[in-house]
Amino acid sequence: MNFLKKATVAFAAASMVAAPVAASAAQPRFDDLRVSTEMQDSAAMGESVGESWVLLLLATAAIIAGIVVAAGGSSNTPTSP
């Protein structure tokens, strides 16, 4: 590797080590940010839960269909003449 590639790899490694250390060292202050709010139209929140079940069922069906397609049609005959 030439010098530029080595320097890029070294910089990437150093930034991957330094980023979490810098983030954990910064102590955020949340003392003045406490706000109290009232719940209004709480029935609207229940509708989003129903939609997530539909998405969960669709995702499960897609995964099962993918497994069936991947596992099906496994013939051992060669495709070349």
C-alpha positions in Angstrom: 0.0 0.0 0.0 1.2 3.5 -0.7 1.4 6.2 1.9 -2.0 7.8 1.1 -3.9 4.5 1.6 -2.1 3.8 4.8 -2.8 7.3 6.1 -6.5 6.9 5.2 -6.8 3.6 7.0 -5.0 5.0 10.0 -7.3 8.0 10.1 -10.4 5.8 9.8 -9.2 3.6 12.6 -8.4 6.5 14.9 -11.8 8.1 14.2 -13.6 4.8 15.0 -11.9 4.7 18.3 -12.2 8.5 19.1 -15.9 9.0 18.3 -17.4 6.8 21.0 -14.8 8.1 23.6 -15.7 11.7 22.8 -19.5 10.9 22.9 -19.3 9.2 26.2 -17.1 12.0 27.7 -19.8 14.7 26.9 -22.3 14.7 29.8 -25.5 16.3 28.6 -27.5 18.4 31.0 -31.2 17.6 31.0 -32.1 19.3 34.3 -33.9 22.3 32.6 -35.5 20.3 29.8 -38.3 18.6 31.8 -41.7 19.5 30.3 -45.1 18.2 31.2 -47.7 17.6 28.4 -51.2 16.3 28.4 -52.3 13.4 26.4 -54.9 14.4 23.9 -56.6 12.1 21.3 -55.0 9.0 22.8 -57.3 6.9 20.5 -55.2 8.0 17.6 -52.2 6.3 19.1 -54.0 3.0 19.1 -54.5 3.1 15.4 -50.8 3.2 14.7 -50.5 -0.1 16.7 -52.9 -1.7 14.3 -50.9 -0.6 11.3 -47.8 -2.1 12.8 -49.5 -5.5 13.0 -50.3 -5.3 9.4 -46.7 -4.5 8.5 -45.5 -7.3 10.7 -47.8 -9.8 9.0 -46.7 -8.6 5.5 -43.0 -8.9 6.5 -43.5 -12.4 7.9 -45.3 -13.4 4.7 -42.5 -12.0 2.6 -39.8 -13.9 4.6 -41.8 -17.1 4.3 -42.2 -16.6 0.6 -38.5 -16.0 0.2 -37.7 -19.2 2.0 -40.1 -21.2 -0.1 -38.7 -19.7 -3.3 -35.1 -20.4 -2.2 -35.8 -23.9 -1.1 -38.1 -24.9 -3.9 -37.2 -26.1 -7.4 -34.0 -27.8 -6.4 -33.5 -30.2 -9.3 -30.2 -32.0 -9.6 -30.2 -32.0 -13.4 -27.5 -30.0 -15.1 -28.5 -27.0 -17.2 -25.6 -27.4 -19.6 -26.0 -29.7 -22.7 
